[in-house]
């Protein structure tokens, strides 16, 4: 049985109870993170916790937890749940008030919750065994603060379901300028003429930890050129390669967009080189 953490206590997840008056339940008023743990080794931990702290500050939710506090919690959760290949989910909501009222309540303790779930083994750089992703596209209809990793994910869920119902693994999103923003649960990259290109960080997309690590790793190595700039959907559809990135997917190779093949419809050589570099350096962060 999975062991969860709730407000200073560890317990079977079936025993974890949160008030229906919790603002995370009523308003989606909270921040979350998902950190991969492979055999107890945390991936991208510092980036995830820094982003969580920035998200909490962004919604005015004060919580005096340090990186060390979060590392202790993550390590304990992984140990309590077998230390296999785990996703560690962390969530902080503003807490439970005695009434439903939009303004932030005073003197209410945040609700801190964590649990684990099984994830696949860490991806490897192998064209023959790598998962091949298919995606659809849709105009981005979410809110304008996508850089905050809020628990209010209905917009993302609806976009993901749109692609899933069509038999695809993800949905690539574009803005009213026909520019790629991200995917419903991932960041997005294209490759054209051996150059890796991804949209620049702004309020339209989440500053993904895997995205940021990948950009840094490629630039440090220097063998693959990287650009952060607006990407049109015409460029997506004529790209040599398309990738989606997330903490549990790492670099996912997309082989079709809206039913049309990406490039020759096979996993590309730049993906292989990038995933190889990512595998070599991902624990440096």
C-alpha positions in Angstrom: 0.0 0.0 0.0 1.3 3.4 -0.9 2.5 5.6 2.0 1.6 9.3 1.7 2.6 12.4 3.6 -0.1 14.9 4.9 0.7 17.8 7.2 3.6 16.4 9.2 2.4 12.7 9.2 3.1 9.6 7.1 0.2 7.3 6.6 -1.4 4.8 4.1 -2.8 6.9 1.3 -6.2 5.5 1.9 -6.2 7.2 5.3 -5.1 10.6 4.0 -8.1 13.0 4.5 -8.4 16.6 3.4 -11.2 19.0 4.4 -13.8 19.7 1.7 -13.3 23.3 2.7 -9.6 23.2 1.6 -9.0 25.9 -1.0 -7.1 23.4 -3.2 -10.4 21.5 -3.5 -12.7 24.5 -3.8 -10.5 26.8 -6.0 -7.5 24.9 -7.3 -5.6 27.3 -5.0 -2.3 25.6 -4.8 1.0 24.6 -6.4 2.4 21.2 -7.2 5.5 19.4 -8.5 6.3 15.9 -9.8 9.9 14.7 -9.2 11.2 11.4 -10.7 13.1 9.1 -8.4 15.0 6.2 -9.8 16.0 3.7 -7.2 16.0 6.5 -4.6 18.0 8.9 -6.8 16.1 12.2 -7.3 16.2 13.7 -10.8 16.2 17.5 -11.2 15.4 18.0 -7.6 16.8 21.5 -7.1 15.1 22.8 -10.2 11.8 21.4 -9.2 11.9 22.8 -5.7 13.1 26.2 -6.9 10.2 26.3 -9.3 7.8 25.3 -6.5 9.0 28.0 -4.3 8.7 30.5 -7.1 5.2 29.3 -7.8 4.2 29.6 -4.1 5.6 33.2 -4.1 3.7 33.9 -7.3 0.4 33.1 -5.7 1.3 34.8 -2.4 1.3 31.5 -0.4 3.9 31.7 2.3 5.6 28.4 3.4 8.9 28.4 5.2 10.3 25.1 3.9 13.8 24.9 2.6 15.3 22.7 -0.1 16.6 20.5 2.7 13.1 20.1 4.2 11.7 19.0 0.8 14.6 16.7 0.2 14.0 14.9 3.5 10.3 14.5 2.6 11.1 13.1 -0.9 13.8 10.8 0.3 11.4 9.4 3.1 8.5 9.0 0.6 10.7 7.1 -1.8 12.1 4.9 1.0 8.6 4.2 2.4 7.3 3.2 -1.0 10.1 0.8 -2.1 12.6 3.1 -3.8 11.9 1.7 -7.3 11.1 3.9 -10.2 8.7 6.5 -8.7 7.1 9.8 -9.4 7.0 11.9 -6.2 4.0 14.2 -6.3 4.1 17.2 -4.0 1.3 19.7 -3.5 0.8 22.7 -1.3 -2.6 24.4 -1.1 -3.6 27.5 0.8 -5.4 25.4 3.4 -8.9 25.0 4.8 -11.0 28.0 5.9 -14.3 28.0 7.7 -16.1 29.6 4.7 -15.9 29.7 0.9 -14.7 33.2 0.0 -12.5 34.3 -2.9 -10.1 36.5 -0.9 -7.1 34.9 0.7 -7.9 33.9 4.3 -5.8 35.0 7.2 -4.1 32.7 9.7 -4.8 29.5 7.8 -2.1 26.8 7.7 -1.2 25.5 4.2 -2.0 21.9 3.4 1.1 19.9 2.5 0.6 16.6 0.7 2.8 14.1 -1.0 2.6 10.6 -2.4 4.3 8.4 -4.9 3.3 6.5 -8.0 5.1 4.0 -10.3 6.8 5.4 -13.4 8.6 3.5 -16.2 12.4 3.0 -16.0 14.5 6.0 -17.1 14.4 6.3 -20.9 17.5 5.2 -22.8 19.0 6.5 -26.1 17.9 3.7 -28.4 15.9 4.3 -31.6 14.6 0.7 -31.6 13.1 0.6 -28.1 12.2 4.3 -27.6 8.5 5.1 -27.5 7.1 6.8 -30.6 4.7 9.6 -29.7 1.8 10.8 -31.9 0.2 14.2 -31.2 -2.7 16.4 -32.4 -2.8 20.2 -32.4 -5.2 22.7 -30.9 -5.4 26.5 -30.2 -4.3 27.1 -26.6 -7.4 28.1 -24.6 -5.9 28.0 -21.1 -5.3 31.0 -18.8 -2.5 33.5 -19.3 -0.3 32.5 -16.3 0.9 29.1 -17.6 4.3 29.7 -16.1 2.8 29.0 -12.7 2.5 25.3 -12.0 -1.0 25.6 -10.5 -3.1 22.7 -9.4 -6.0 24.2 -11.4 -5.3 22.0 -14.5 -8.8 21.8 -16.1 -7.6 23.6 -19.2 -4.7 21.3 -19.6 -6.9 18.2 -18.9 -9.4 19.3 -21.6 -6.6 19.8 -24.1 -5.0 16.5 -23.2 -8.3 14.7 -23.5 -8.9 16.2 -26.9 -5.8 14.5 -28.2 -6.3 11.3 -26.2 -9.8 10.8 -27.6 -8.3 10.9 -31.1 -5.8 8.1 -30.2 -2.9 10.4 -29.6 -0.4 10.8 -26.8 -0.4 14.5 -26.5 -1.8 17.8 -27.9 0.5 20.5 -29.1 -0.9 24.0 -28.4 -0.6 27.2 -30.4 -1.5 30.8 -29.6 -3.6 33.4 -31.6 -0.4 34.2 -33.7 -0.3 30.5 -34.8 2.9 30.1 -32.7 3.7 26.9 -30.7 3.4 27.4 -26.9 3.8 23.9 -25.4 1.8 20.7 -25.1 -0.9 20.0 -22.6 1.4 18.3 -20.1 4.9 18.7 -21.8 7.2 21.3 -23.3 7.8 21.1 -27.0 10.8 21.3 -29.4 11.4 21.0 -33.1 14.5 20.2 -35.1 15.2 21.7 -38.5 18.4 21.4 -40.4 20.1 19.9 -37.3 19.1 22.9 -35.2 17.1 22.3 -32.0 14.4 25.0 -31.5 12.0 25.6 -28.6 9.7 28.5 -27.7 11.1 31.1 -25.3 10.0 31.1 -21.7 7.1 33.5 -20.9 3.6 33.4 -19.4 2.3 31.1 -22.1 4.3 28.0 -21.0 5.7 26.3 -18.0 9.4 26.6 -17.4 9.8 22.8 -17.6 12.7 21.4 -15.6 13.5 18.8 -18.3 13.2 21.5 -20.9 15.6 23.8 -19.1 18.1 21.0 -18.3 18.1 19.8 -21.9 18.7 23.3 -23.3 21.6 23.8 -20.8 23.1 20.3 -21.5 23.1 20.9 -25.3 24.6 24.3 -25.0 27.3 23.1 -22.6 28.2 20.3 -25.0 28.1 22.6 -28.0 27.8 19.9 -30.7 24.1 20.6 -31.3 22.9 24.2 -31.9 20.0 25.4 -29.8 17.7 28.3 -30.4 15.0 29.7 -28.1 12.6 31.7 -30.3 9.0 31.8 -31.5 8.1 28.7 -33.5 5.2 28.8 -36.0 2.9 25.9 -36.6 4.0 25.9 -40.2 7.5 25.2 -38.9 6.2 22.4 -36.7 4.5 20.7 -39.7 7.7 20.9 -41.8 10.1 20.0 -39.0 12.6 17.2 -39.4 11.9 16.1 -35.8 9.5 17.1 -33.1 10.0 16.4 -29.4 8.0 16.6 -26.2 9.7 16.8 -22.9 8.7 16.2 -19.3 10.2 14.8 -16.1 9.0 11.3 -16.7 9.2 11.2 -20.5 12.6 13.0 -20.7 12.8 13.6 -24.5 9.9 12.0 -26.3 10.3 11.6 -30.1 7.1 12.5 -32.0 6.6 10.7 -35.2 3.3 12.2 -36.4 1.4 15.4 -36.0 -2.3 15.5 -36.8 -1.9 12.2 -38.6 0.9 13.4 -40.9 4.5 12.0 -40.4 7.2 14.1 -38.9 10.1 14.0 -41.4 10.3 10.4 -42.6 8.1 9.2 -39.8 11.0 7.7 -37.9 12.9 8.7 -34.7 15.6 11.0 -35.8 19.4 11.1 -35.3 19.4 14.5 -33.4 17.0 12.9 -30.9 19.4 10.0 -30.4 22.3 12.4 -29.9 20.3 14.7 -27.5 18.9 11.8 -25.5 22.4 10.3 -25.2 23.8 13.6 -23.8 20.8 14.0 -21.5 21.3 10.5 -20.1 25.0 11.3 -19.4 24.4 14.6 -17.6 20.8 14.6 -16.1 22.0 13.9 -12.6 24.3 17.0 -12.7 21.4 19.2 -11.7 
